[in-house]
Amino acid sequence: MEMKVQIRCQTALVMVALSLLVIGSHGQGYDNTTIQDSSSFSWPDGKKMALSLTFDDARVSQADLGLPLLDKYGVKATFYLSPHLMLQRLDAWRKAVKNGHDMGNHSVLHPCTGNFDWSRETALENYTLTSMYNELDSASKIIFKELGVRPVSFAYPCGQTFVGKGINTRSYVPVIAELFESGRGWLSEAPNNPMYCDISQLTGMELDGKSFDEIRNLIESAKITGKWLILAGHETNNNGVQTSLLSTIEAICKYALDPANSIWIDNVHNIALYVKSKKREAPY
C-alpha cells in the first residue's frame, strides 16, 4: 500500500511539473510579438504608453551635455544622484531642479556585490538592512541640503536588491518601499506593466550604447501592450563606455513628443504618482 501511495505521489508531481513546463514554455522567451492585454489601464490624454529617461550617478557629462539637450525639448528626466559626483556640478543640478527634473537617490557609496573588484570595500555582502537604511537616509539628507529637494525616487546600484550572504541574505526592497516612492532596477528584460508592477522594483532597460532604431523597437513593443518603459543610462556623450548617445537621446525626445506617436514621456516621479493613483495605492 505504501509503495502505491509513493507511486501516485510521484506521478502527481510529474504531472504538475509537466503542466508548469507547458504553461511556462513561453515565459522567458520575451516574445515581443505576443500581445498581452493591458486595456484595463488608461494613460492620460489617450496616450498608449509611458516612457521615462533615467540616468545614474550624477556624472559630469549629464550636467554638461545631457541636461541642456533635454531642456532644449522640455523633456523631464530622472537623475539618480551620487552625492560626491553631484557636488562637482552643483549649479547645474540646482538648475535641473528648477526645470522640473526628478532628483533621485543612488546611495552614498554605490554598494554592489563584492564579486566586482572595484566594489570589494563596499560589498553588499557586508551590509545589513540597518546600515543600508542609514546610508540611503544620509544620501537623501545631502541631496536635500544642497538642492532643497527630498528624493522620492531610488535606483538600486548595479540593479542588485540584497544585503548579506548565505542564510543571512536579505532583500532591501522593503527599505526602499519605506524610504521612497519608487525603486528602479537595471539591465531588466522588459518594461513595466502598470497594473501589476511593484513601484519599489521597477524594471529599467539599458539605454547605454543603443541606437535610436534599437530603442524605437523597445518603444513600439511597449506601446502595443500599454506598458511603462524606463530607460536607464550613465554617461551622456557622443561616444564612450557606458554612454547613452546624445544622438539617440535627441531622437527619442523628438519621437516621443510627436503627438502621432501617443507617448507620455515624463520623469519617474510623475508617472509613478499617476500609476499609484490609478491602482488606488496610497501616495508616497
KEROLUM-949130 format. One line per 4 residues: number of its first residue (from 1); their letters; for each residue x, y, z of C-alpha. Coordinates in Angstrom, 2 decimals. Example, Ala and Ser with C-alpha at 12.3 -4.5 7.8 and 13.67 -1.06 7.14 Angstrom:
BEGIN
1) as) 12.30/-4.50/7.80 | 13.67/-1.06/7.14
***
This chain:
BEGIN
1) memk) 0.00/0.00/0.00 | 2.78/2.38/0.95 | 4.53/1.72/-2.37 | 1.33/2.52/-4.30
5) vqir) 0.92/5.81/-2.42 | 4.52/6.79/-3.23 | 3.98/5.97/-6.92 | 0.77/8.01/-7.04
9) cqta) 2.51/10.96/-5.35 | 5.45/10.78/-7.73 | 3.08/10.58/-10.71 | 1.16/13.62/-9.46
13) lvmv) 4.37/15.60/-9.06 | 5.47/14.69/-12.57 | 2.11/15.79/-13.98 | 2.32/19.11/-12.14
17) alsl) 5.86/19.65/-13.40 | 4.81/18.89/-16.98 | 1.85/21.26/-16.77 | 4.06/24.03/-15.45
21) lvig) 6.53/23.36/-18.24 | 3.77/23.75/-20.82 | 2.37/26.88/-19.19 | 5.82/28.42/-18.84
25) shgq) 7.19/27.38/-22.19 | 6.87/30.95/-23.46 | 7.59/32.54/-20.07 | 11.18/33.55/-20.62
29) gydn) 11.14/33.98/-24.36 | 10.28/37.68/-24.03 | 8.40/37.37/-27.33 | 7.65/40.96/-28.24
33) ttiq) 5.17/39.83/-30.87 | 2.87/38.32/-28.25 | 0.18/40.87/-27.43 | -0.78/40.97/-23.76
37) dsss) -3.94/42.76/-22.76 | -3.29/45.94/-20.78 | -6.53/47.58/-21.84 | -7.74/47.86/-18.25
41) fswp) -5.18/50.62/-17.66 | -5.58/54.01/-19.32 | -2.79/56.52/-19.71 | -3.71/60.24/-19.61
45) dgkk) -4.92/62.13/-22.68 | -5.31/58.97/-24.72 | -1.60/58.10/-24.64 | -0.75/54.49/-25.45
49) mals) 2.28/54.09/-23.22 | 4.59/55.89/-20.79 | 8.32/56.49/-21.23 | 10.91/57.69/-18.72
53) ltfd) 14.54/58.59/-19.33 | 16.75/57.98/-16.30 | 20.45/58.44/-15.66 | 22.62/57.19/-12.80
57) darv) 25.41/58.66/-10.68 | 25.20/62.42/-11.47 | 28.08/62.13/-13.92 | 29.67/65.33/-15.22
61) sqad) 28.60/64.60/-18.80 | 24.98/64.52/-17.69 | 25.24/68.01/-16.25 | 27.30/69.41/-19.12
65) lglp) 25.66/67.74/-22.13 | 22.62/65.71/-21.16 | 20.65/68.30/-19.23 | 20.96/71.05/-21.88
69) lldk) 19.75/68.61/-24.56 | 16.74/67.51/-22.53 | 15.89/71.11/-21.65 | 16.01/72.01/-25.33
73) ygvk) 12.99/69.74/-25.84 | 11.37/70.31/-22.47 | 11.68/66.61/-21.59 | 11.78/65.87/-17.86
77) atfy) 14.08/63.03/-16.77 | 15.04/61.35/-13.52 | 18.65/61.59/-12.32 | 19.77/59.23/-9.56
81) lsph) 22.46/61.19/-7.77 | 25.63/60.01/-6.08 | 26.44/62.93/-3.74 | 30.20/63.05/-4.33
85) lmlq) 29.67/63.40/-8.09 | 26.72/65.76/-7.67 | 28.95/68.20/-5.79 | 31.12/68.66/-8.91
89) rlda) 28.26/70.40/-10.77 | 26.01/71.83/-8.09 | 24.83/74.81/-10.12 | 23.74/72.55/-12.97
93) wrka) 21.80/70.24/-10.65 | 20.13/73.17/-8.91 | 19.02/74.43/-12.30 | 17.78/70.94/-13.16
97) vkng) 15.54/71.00/-10.10 | 14.04/74.33/-11.21 | 13.47/72.90/-14.70 | 11.35/70.04/-13.35
101) hdmg) 13.72/67.11/-13.44 | 13.37/64.42/-10.78 | 16.35/64.17/-8.42 | 16.66/60.61/-7.16
105) nhsv) 18.82/58.82/-4.59 | 21.58/56.41/-5.69 | 23.23/55.86/-2.28 | 26.42/57.41/-0.92
109) lhpc) 28.95/54.65/-1.65 | 27.28/52.82/-4.58 | 27.40/49.38/-2.90 | 27.36/46.36/-5.24
113) tgnf) 28.39/42.74/-4.89 | 31.98/42.19/-3.83 | 32.37/39.98/-6.90 | 33.23/43.25/-8.61
117) dwsr) 36.80/44.06/-7.57 | 36.04/47.79/-7.51 | 33.19/47.20/-5.02 | 35.09/44.99/-2.60
121) etal) 35.30/47.72/0.06 | 31.57/48.49/-0.23 | 30.28/44.97/-0.87 | 26.58/44.36/-0.39
125) enyt) 27.53/41.07/1.22 | 28.90/43.09/4.17 | 25.81/45.31/4.54 | 22.84/44.87/6.86
129) ltsm) 19.37/46.32/6.44 | 20.21/48.87/9.13 | 23.45/50.02/7.51 | 21.72/50.29/4.14
133) ynel) 18.88/52.30/5.66 | 21.33/54.68/7.30 | 23.35/55.17/4.12 | 20.31/55.94/1.98
137) dsas) 18.96/58.31/4.59 | 22.33/60.10/4.63 | 22.34/60.43/0.83 | 18.85/61.94/0.89
141) kiif) 19.91/64.43/3.56 | 22.92/65.54/1.49 | 20.75/66.00/-1.60 | 18.19/67.96/0.38
145) kelg) 20.88/70.16/1.92 | 22.44/71.02/-1.44 | 19.43/71.02/-3.78 | 16.49/71.71/-1.48
149) vrpv) 14.51/68.62/-2.54 | 13.96/65.29/-0.82 | 14.40/62.39/-3.25 | 11.34/60.22/-3.75
153) sfay) 12.95/58.07/-6.47 | 15.71/55.50/-5.98 | 17.86/53.37/-8.30 | 19.46/50.18/-6.99
157) pcgq) 23.24/50.36/-7.59 | 24.09/47.63/-10.11 | 20.40/46.72/-10.02 | 21.08/44.48/-7.01
161) tfvg) 18.50/44.36/-4.22 | 20.13/42.25/-1.49 | 22.38/42.64/1.53 | 24.31/39.94/3.39
165) kgin) 25.26/36.48/2.24 | 24.13/32.88/2.62 | 21.40/32.30/5.19 | 21.81/35.93/6.29
169) trsy) 20.93/37.34/2.86 | 18.05/39.80/2.98 | 16.19/41.82/0.38 | 16.36/45.56/0.96
173) vpvi) 13.34/46.23/-1.23 | 11.23/46.81/1.93 | 13.70/49.53/2.96 | 13.17/51.23/-0.39
177) aelf) 9.40/50.90/-0.04 | 9.66/52.66/3.32 | 12.00/55.45/2.25 | 10.97/56.18/-1.35
181) esgr) 8.03/56.37/-3.69 | 9.81/54.19/-6.27 | 12.83/51.97/-6.82 | 14.30/51.23/-10.26
185) gwls) 16.36/48.23/-11.32 | 19.00/47.90/-14.03 | 19.59/45.67/-17.05 | 15.99/44.47/-16.88
189) eapn) 14.46/42.48/-19.71 | 11.00/44.01/-20.09 | 9.06/47.23/-19.48 | 6.61/47.66/-16.59
193) npmy) 3.02/46.50/-16.63 | 1.27/49.44/-14.90 | -1.47/47.23/-13.44 | 0.94/44.71/-11.95
197) cdis) 4.33/46.33/-11.35 | 5.77/46.82/-7.88 | 6.67/50.52/-7.76 | 9.53/49.64/-5.43
201) qltg) 11.04/47.28/-8.03 | 10.51/48.97/-11.38 | 12.36/47.49/-14.33 | 14.97/49.63/-16.06
205) meld) 16.15/48.73/-19.57 | 19.57/49.74/-20.84 | 19.91/52.93/-22.87 | 23.71/52.99/-22.98
209) gksf) 25.27/52.18/-26.35 | 21.91/51.81/-28.12 | 21.00/53.32/-31.46 | 17.64/55.01/-31.87
213) deir) 16.43/52.14/-34.05 | 17.10/49.72/-31.19 | 15.28/51.94/-28.72 | 12.38/52.54/-31.09
217) nlie) 11.81/48.79/-31.21 | 11.51/48.76/-27.42 | 9.14/51.74/-27.52 | 6.86/50.23/-30.16
221) saki) 6.76/46.90/-28.32 | 5.78/48.67/-25.08 | 3.15/50.69/-26.91 | 1.38/47.57/-28.17
225) tgkw) 0.74/46.43/-24.62 | 0.39/49.82/-22.94 | 3.49/49.42/-20.80 | 5.75/51.87/-18.99
229) lila) 9.24/51.74/-20.48 | 12.02/53.08/-18.24 | 15.35/53.57/-20.00 | 18.48/53.70/-17.85
233) ghet) 21.80/55.28/-18.81 | 25.03/56.69/-17.42 | 27.32/58.99/-19.41 | 25.64/61.25/-21.97
237) nnng) 28.03/61.91/-24.84 | 28.75/61.11/-28.47 | 30.85/58.04/-27.69 | 32.49/56.15/-24.87
241) vqts) 31.97/53.24/-22.50 | 28.66/53.03/-20.61 | 27.41/56.02/-22.60 | 23.93/56.99/-23.73
245) llst) 24.47/58.58/-27.13 | 23.32/62.18/-27.47 | 22.01/61.45/-30.96 | 19.85/58.65/-29.56
249) ieai) 18.54/60.78/-26.70 | 17.64/63.59/-29.09 | 15.86/61.20/-31.46 | 13.90/59.74/-28.54
253) ckya) 12.79/63.20/-27.47 | 11.60/64.09/-30.98 | 9.82/60.77/-31.43 | 8.10/60.83/-28.05
257) ldpa) 6.96/64.44/-28.41 | 5.32/63.79/-31.78 | 1.56/63.61/-30.96 | 1.12/60.99/-33.67
261) nsiw) 3.12/58.51/-31.58 | 0.86/58.77/-28.49 | 3.67/58.58/-25.93 | 3.68/60.14/-22.47
265) idnv) 7.31/60.97/-21.73 | 7.96/62.20/-18.21 | 10.13/61.60/-15.17 | 9.70/58.57/-12.91
269) hnia) 8.10/60.52/-10.08 | 5.28/61.96/-12.16 | 4.45/58.66/-13.82 | 4.75/56.66/-10.59
273) lyvk) 2.36/59.09/-8.93 | -0.16/58.57/-11.73 | 0.19/54.77/-11.70 | -0.29/54.62/-7.94
277) skkr) -3.41/56.77/-8.16 | -4.92/54.58/-10.89 | -4.21/51.47/-8.82 | -5.72/53.21/-5.79
281) eapy) -2.48/52.91/-3.87 | -1.72/55.49/-1.23 | 0.57/58.28/-2.47 | 4.06/58.44/-1.03
***
